[in-house]
Amino acid sequence: KSHVDDFISNNQNLPKELILTVDGREIFSEQSNPVQPLNLPYDRSVNEASSYFISKHSISFTDEQIIAQRHSLRAVPYTKATYIWRNKKGEFYVYGLQKKVYFEDYPQTCCMCTCC
């Protein structure tokens, strides 16, 4: 049985569950038995999550044999855009390799369009 945990290092207002649904670029992958906690210079929170998940899995699944463990890091691109429309400030995000859009507070509630 596989046990998977996800950690998303994201300080923006982009919901983390949306990031899990899009493609990114794999920037690190390691598989061994067991894996060692990550020690990356550019994001301490990733290192802490790595240590936490390794510890959690060794404690939580004591009745199961670990055959292999894997760390995988994906970089998911996103862009935050800010705007002013009718004197209202707002923001939206374009994220993932598919370029999906997250626009929580879309400024217009009704769009009328006539196509001829």
N, C-alpha and C positions, 0 to 999 in steps of 0.2 A: 504494500500500500504506500502511496506517495503522500507526503505531507508538505504542503506549500504555504509559505507566508510571503506577504508582499509588504514592502516599505517604500513609500514615495517621499522623496525629499523635495518639498514644494512649499515655498513661502508666499505664493500668490493666492488669489481667490478662486482659482481654477479647482473645481472639486476633484479630489484624488481618485474617486472611482471612475471618472471619465478617462484619466490617463491610462488606466488598466485596459481600456477597450481599444486603444489605438496602437499602431506600430511605431517603433522607435529603432534606433541603431544599437546593436549590442556592442558595448565598450569593454566588457570584461566577462569572462566565463572561466570557471574552475570547477572541476569535479574530482573528488578523491574520497577516501574513507579514513578519517573524517577530514572535512575542510577546516582550515584555520580561519580565525576572524580576520576580516579585511583590515588593512592599515593603509588607507589611502590619504594622501596629503591634502586633497581638495575638498573633502566633505566629512567632517567629524561625525555628523549624524548618521551617515551610512556605516561608518565603522562601529558605532554604538549599536545600531540595528543588527548588524552582522553578528556581533558578540551575543546580543540578546537572543536572536533566533537560534544560534548554535546551542546556547545554554537551555533554552526552552525545549528544543527537540530532544536533547539528551535527558531531560527530566520528565517530559510529558509522555514519552513513548518507551518506557523502560521494559515493557513486555514484548517489544518488537526488536528485531535485529536490524541494525543499520547496514545496508549493503553499499550504499553510495550516498554522498551528499554533493550538492551543487550550489555554487553562488553564480548568479547571473545579474549583470547590471546593464540596463538599457537607458540610453539617452533619448528622451522624447522631446523633440523641439516644440517650443511654444512661443508665441508672440503676444504680448499684451498691447492692445491699442486703446488709447483714450480719445474721447471726442467731446465736443460741445454741440448740442443740437437744441434749438429753441431755448437757449439759456440754461440747459440742463447738461451737467457733466456726467460722463459715464465711461464705462470700459467694457471691452469684450476681448476674447482670446481666440486665436487660431492655433490649433495644437495637433500634434501627431504628424506622421508622414503623409496621412490622408488629407491633411489640412482641414480638419473639422472645426466648426465654430461653436463657441460657447458664449451666449449673449444673454445673461440672466435677466437684466432689466432693459429689454428691448424698448426703446422709447415710444414706439407707436403700437397701440393695441389693435388697430384695425387698418388693414391695407386694402384699398379698393383699386382694382386694376381691370381695365377693359381691353381685351385682345380682339382685334378684328382680322 
